[in-house]
Amino acid sequence: MKITEIEVLEADLSGRDGMASWRVVLARVHTDEGISGLGEAGVTYGTGAPAAGPMILTLGERFVLGADPFHTDTVWESLLRRSVWADGGGPIVYAAMSAIDSALWDIKGRALGQPVHQLLGRATPAPLRCYASQLHLGWGENGRWLGEPEQYTEAAVQAREDGYDCVKVNPIMMDREGKYATGLRGILTPAQRKLFRQRMEAVREGLGPDADIILELNALTSTAGALQIAELVQDLGILFIEEPTHNNSDHAHLKTARKSPIPLAIGERLYTRWGFLPYLEAGAIDMIQPDVCLVGGISEAHRVAHLAHAYDVGVQAHVCGSPLATAIALQFEAGIPNFDIHENHAYTLRHANRELFEEDLQPVNGKFAVPTRPGFGMTLRSDAEQRMVKSSVKLAK
């Protein structure tokens, strides 16, 4: 089997259904045997997405066209070493590598008639526990950013009624009016701390005592602010704090880990096993959160998970993308021995996102049944594809 064409398909859904910035970038890899596979670049939110498509095509044209899609490790190492820049790191190059690599695994699964998790050597597990993620963005089909503590209670109640026994919320991202907050680095003021405490109390009130809370900080705080917040909410039964400090400084995270009364998690903006190794070696991370669509695809995510397993650290994939990103994460999580919990992002509920694929992957009562169709088992809707911007590179005849 030989790779003959690589397509990039892009859908900019920004502004729809409460999604401020949302640009889906997919890779579709074709072969000479008529089998195609899909992958996704993990830069859907923020401002990196426009750069991912050209990177996919550039890497694909130079290093992937003509290769056998079953040789995933050979292709991955070629992308890492021969591209020059992947050897030095960077989210755009690794997002592109991730999209290509995952598409190759999709091809392998489709060719062999097996889901990816079985190709990774794991039996299909019982439905995976998951949590309602990003309550502060609003929970439901038509979300809105939340400001007042009472709104946080309402969102928590809704998530609990939907069957979740765990939620994730960022109590600092929004100001009281529900707009993006500023002034979050450094020492936090008494007024800020009061509002953040009120919001976390509101979430706990909405959930009741028998549910977990993950506190999201999105790397918005400095070490001092993160520690202030940890001390502020430690009595509310917090499972862990995610991204307490910015990702360019492992020193900041290590300092926070030494002093925080609450376990810490990090990983959505790290890539490759080398990105995770310093945190694992230092014993400064209690759960890793690799994004399969950014860390290096299925191939590298699998290696990262087993590296964490050697340090007795669990895994929860970061999921923030199209329904394909959800499918990829589920197959990865079902294919590793140290899975802990699955992230079901608020944007997975938005119509504009759900309508990209035929399959509408959603948990039932807070648990996700792992799909068993070949590959990732996802089918891009023809009407959605018609609205996408497409570009491609082909193998010369």
C-alpha positions in Angstrom: 0.0 0.0 0.0 1.3 3.5 -0.9 0.3 7.0 0.1 -0.8 8.9 -3.0 -2.4 12.1 -1.7 -2.7 14.3 1.4 -5.6 16.7 1.8 -6.2 19.5 4.3 -9.8 20.3 5.1 -10.5 23.4 7.2 -13.8 24.7 8.8 -13.8 28.0 10.6 -16.7 27.9 13.0 -15.6 30.9 15.1 -18.5 32.9 16.5 -21.1 30.1 16.1 -22.9 28.6 19.1 -20.9 30.6 21.6 -17.5 29.3 20.3 -15.4 32.4 20.2 -12.4 31.0 18.3 -12.9 27.6 16.6 -11.1 26.5 13.4 -11.0 22.8 12.7 -8.0 21.5 10.6 -8.2 18.0 9.4 -5.8 15.8 7.4 -7.1 13.1 5.0 -4.5 10.7 3.7 -5.3 8.6 0.6 -3.7 5.4 -0.7 -3.4 3.6 -3.9 -5.8 0.9 -2.6 -8.7 3.3 -2.1 -8.5 3.4 1.7 -8.3 6.8 3.3 -7.7 7.9 6.9 -8.5 11.1 8.9 -6.4 12.9 11.4 -6.8 16.3 13.2 -4.3 19.1 14.2 -4.8 20.0 17.8 -4.8 23.8 17.4 -8.6 24.3 16.9 -8.8 27.1 19.5 -6.5 30.1 19.8 -4.6 31.5 16.9 -2.4 28.7 15.6 -4.8 26.9 13.2 -4.1 28.9 10.0 -0.5 27.7 10.1 -1.3 24.0 10.6 -2.7 23.3 7.2 0.3 24.5 5.2 2.6 22.6 7.6 0.6 19.4 7.0 1.0 19.8 3.2 4.7 20.7 3.4 5.6 17.7 5.7 3.4 15.4 3.7 4.8 16.3 0.3 8.4 16.0 1.4 8.3 13.0 3.7 5.1 11.1 3.5 3.9 10.8 -0.1 4.9 7.4 -1.5 5.4 5.8 2.0 3.6 2.7 3.2 0.9 3.9 5.8 1.6 0.8 7.9 5.1 2.1 8.6 3.9 4.7 11.2 7.1 4.7 13.3 9.3 5.0 10.2 7.3 7.9 9.0 7.2 9.5 12.4 11.0 9.4 12.8 11.4 10.8 9.4 9.2 13.7 10.2 11.0 14.3 13.4 14.6 14.1 12.1 14.4 15.2 8.5 12.2 18.2 8.9 14.9 20.0 11.1 12.3 22.0 13.0 10.5 19.2 14.6 13.8 18.2 16.3 13.7 21.6 18.0 10.0 21.6 19.0 7.0 23.8 18.3 3.2 23.3 18.4 2.5 23.8 14.7 5.0 21.3 13.4 3.8 18.7 16.0 0.1 19.4 15.4 0.8 18.7 11.7 2.7 15.5 12.6 -0.1 14.5 14.8 -2.7 14.9 12.1 -0.7 12.9 9.6 0.2 10.1 12.1 -3.3 9.7 13.3 -4.6 9.5 9.7 -2.1 6.6 9.1 -3.5 4.8 12.2 -7.0 5.3 10.8 -5.9 3.7 7.5 -4.4 0.7 9.3 -7.6 0.2 11.3 -9.8 0.4 8.2 -7.6 -1.9 6.2 -7.5 -4.5 9.0 -11.1 -4.1 10.1 -10.2 -3.2 13.7 -10.5 -0.2 15.9 -7.3 1.6 16.8 -7.3 0.5 20.4 -7.2 -3.1 19.4 -4.3 -2.4 17.1 -2.5 -1.0 20.2 -3.0 -4.4 21.8 -5.9 -3.7 24.2 -9.3 -5.3 24.6 -12.3 -3.1 24.4 -12.8 -1.7 27.9 -16.0 -1.0 29.8 -17.4 2.5 29.1 -14.9 5.1 30.2 -15.6 7.6 33.0 -15.7 11.1 31.8 -16.2 14.6 33.1 -18.0 17.7 32.0 -15.3 20.1 31.0 -15.1 23.9 31.0 -18.3 24.8 32.8 -17.4 28.5 32.7 -18.0 28.4 29.0 -21.6 27.4 29.7 -22.9 23.8 29.7 -25.3 22.8 26.9 -26.0 23.2 23.2 -26.1 27.0 23.3 -23.4 28.1 25.7 -22.4 31.5 27.1 -19.5 32.6 29.2 -20.4 32.7 32.9 -19.9 35.6 35.2 -22.1 35.5 38.4 -21.6 32.6 40.9 -25.2 31.7 40.5 -24.6 30.8 36.9 -21.9 28.4 37.9 -24.3 26.7 40.2 -26.8 26.3 37.4 -24.1 24.8 35.1 -23.0 22.3 37.7 -26.6 21.3 38.4 -27.1 20.7 34.7 -23.9 18.6 34.4 -25.0 16.5 37.4 -28.4 16.0 35.9 -26.7 14.8 32.7 -25.1 12.0 34.8 -21.6 13.4 35.4 -19.9 12.7 38.7 -16.9 15.0 37.8 -16.7 18.5 36.3 -13.9 20.9 35.3 -14.2 24.6 35.7 -11.9 27.7 35.5 -13.1 30.1 38.1 -10.7 32.9 37.1 -11.0 33.2 33.3 -14.1 35.4 33.2 -14.8 38.7 35.0 -18.1 39.2 36.8 -19.7 40.3 33.6 -18.7 37.0 31.8 -16.0 38.7 29.7 -12.4 37.6 29.4 -10.6 38.7 32.6 -7.3 40.5 32.8 -4.8 41.1 35.6 -4.4 37.5 36.5 -0.7 37.2 36.8 1.1 37.9 40.0 -0.5 38.3 43.4 -4.3 38.2 43.2 -6.3 40.8 45.0 -8.8 40.2 47.9 -11.7 41.1 45.5 -10.5 38.5 42.9 -10.0 35.8 45.5 -13.5 36.5 46.9 -15.1 36.1 43.5 -13.1 32.9 42.7 -14.0 31.4 46.0 -17.7 32.2 45.5 -17.7 30.5 42.1 -16.0 27.4 43.4 -18.5 27.2 46.3 -21.3 27.6 43.8 -20.0 24.7 41.7 -19.7 22.5 44.8 -23.2 23.5 45.8 -24.6 22.6 42.4 -22.8 19.2 42.3 -23.4 18.1 45.9 -20.8 16.3 48.0 -20.5 13.1 45.9 -18.7 14.4 42.8 -15.3 15.5 41.8 -14.1 19.0 40.8 -11.1 19.6 38.5 -9.9 23.2 38.8 -8.7 24.6 35.5 -6.3 27.6 35.4 -5.3 27.5 31.7 -1.8 28.7 32.6 -3.2 32.1 33.3 -1.6 32.5 36.8 1.9 32.9 38.0 3.3 30.6 40.7 2.2 33.0 43.5 -1.4 33.2 42.1 -1.7 29.5 41.6 -0.7 28.8 45.2 -3.1 31.4 46.4 -5.9 29.7 44.6 -4.8 26.2 45.8 -4.9 27.4 49.4 -8.2 29.2 48.8 -10.1 26.1 47.6 -8.4 23.1 49.1 -11.3 22.4 51.4 -13.8 22.0 48.5 -12.6 18.5 47.4 -10.6 19.4 44.4 -9.3 16.4 42.4 -6.4 18.3 40.8 -5.4 21.6 39.4 -4.7 21.8 35.7 -2.1 24.0 34.1 -1.3 26.2 37.2 1.5 28.1 35.5 2.6 28.9 32.0 4.1 26.1 29.9 7.4 27.7 28.9 8.8 27.3 32.4 9.0 23.9 34.0 10.7 25.7 36.9 7.4 27.5 37.7 5.4 24.3 37.7 8.0 22.5 39.8 7.9 25.3 42.4 4.1 25.1 42.5 4.2 21.4 42.9 6.5 21.6 45.9 4.0 23.8 47.7 0.6 23.1 46.4 -1.8 21.2 48.8 -3.7 19.9 45.7 -2.3 17.5 43.1 -1.3 19.0 39.7 -1.9 18.1 36.1 -0.4 19.4 32.9 0.1 18.3 29.3 -2.2 19.9 26.7 0.5 22.2 25.4 3.4 19.8 25.8 4.6 17.6 22.9 6.6 14.4 22.6 7.9 12.2 25.4 10.8 14.7 25.9 8.3 17.4 26.9 6.8 15.3 29.7 10.0 13.7 31.0 11.2 16.6 33.2 7.9 16.7 35.1 7.8 13.0 35.5 11.4 12.7 36.7 10.8 15.5 39.2 7.7 13.8 40.6 5.8 17.1 40.0 2.9 15.8 38.0 0.0 13.7 39.3 -1.8 13.2 36.0 -0.6 13.8 32.4 -3.0 15.3 29.8 -1.5 14.9 26.4 -3.5 16.1 23.4 -3.2 13.3 20.9 -3.7 15.8 18.1 -0.7 17.9 19.3 1.7 15.6 21.2 2.7 13.7 18.1 -0.4 11.6 17.2 -1.3 8.1 18.3 2.2 6.8 17.9 3.8 9.4 20.3 0.8 9.6 22.6 1.1 5.9 23.2 4.8 6.2 24.0 4.1 9.1 26.4 1.4 7.1 28.2 3.8 4.2 28.7 6.5 6.6 29.9 4.0 7.9 32.5 3.1 4.4 33.4 6.7 3.7 34.4 6.3 6.6 36.9 2.9 5.4 38.1 1.2 8.4 36.7 -2.3 8.2 35.1 -3.5 9.6 31.8 -6.4 11.8 30.8 -6.2 12.9 27.2 -6.8 16.6 26.6 -9.7 16.9 24.1 -10.6 20.2 22.5 -11.5 19.8 18.8 -14.0 18.3 16.4 -15.8 15.0 17.0 -12.8 13.4 15.3 -10.6 14.6 18.1 -13.0 12.9 20.5 -12.9 9.7 18.6 -9.1 9.8 18.4 -8.8 10.4 22.2 -11.2 7.5 23.0 -9.2 5.1 20.9 -6.0 6.2 22.6 -7.4 6.1 26.1 -8.8 2.6 25.4 -5.4 1.5 24.1 -3.3 2.3 27.2 -3.1 0.6 30.7 -3.1 3.8 32.8 -6.2 5.7 31.7 -8.0 7.7 34.4 -10.8 9.8 33.0 -12.0 11.3 29.7 -12.6 15.0 29.0 -15.9 15.9 27.4 -15.4 19.5 26.4 -18.4 22.0 26.5 -17.8 22.6 22.8 -18.6 19.0 21.9 -22.2 19.9 22.7 -22.4 22.7 20.2 -24.4 22.1 17.1 -21.9 23.6 14.7 -19.2 21.2 15.9 -21.4 18.1 16.1 -22.7 18.6 12.6 -19.3 18.0 11.0 -19.5 14.2 11.2 -22.2 11.5 10.7 -21.3 10.1 14.1 -22.4 12.1 17.2 -20.1 10.9 19.9 -21.6 11.7 23.3 -21.4 10.0 26.7 -24.3 8.4 28.5 -24.7 9.1 32.2 -21.1 10.3 32.4 -19.6 7.3 30.7 -18.3 6.9 27.1 -18.7 3.6 25.3 -15.6 3.1 23.2 -16.4 2.8 19.5 -15.4 -0.5 17.8 -15.7 0.4 14.2 -12.5 0.1 12.1 -9.9 2.8 12.6 -11.5 5.8 14.4 -14.9 5.0 12.9 -15.7 8.5 11.8 -17.4 9.7 8.6 -17.2 13.3 7.5 -20.6 14.6 6.4 -20.8 15.4 2.7 -22.6 18.7 3.3 -20.0 19.7 5.9 -17.2 18.8 3.6 -18.7 21.0 0.8 -18.4 24.0 3.1 -14.8 23.3 4.0 -11.7 24.9 2.4 -9.6 22.2 0.8 -6.0 21.9 -0.4 -3.9 18.9 -1.2 -0.6 17.5 -2.5 -0.3 14.4 -4.7 2.3 11.9 -5.5 3.8 12.6 -8.9 3.0 9.9 -11.5 
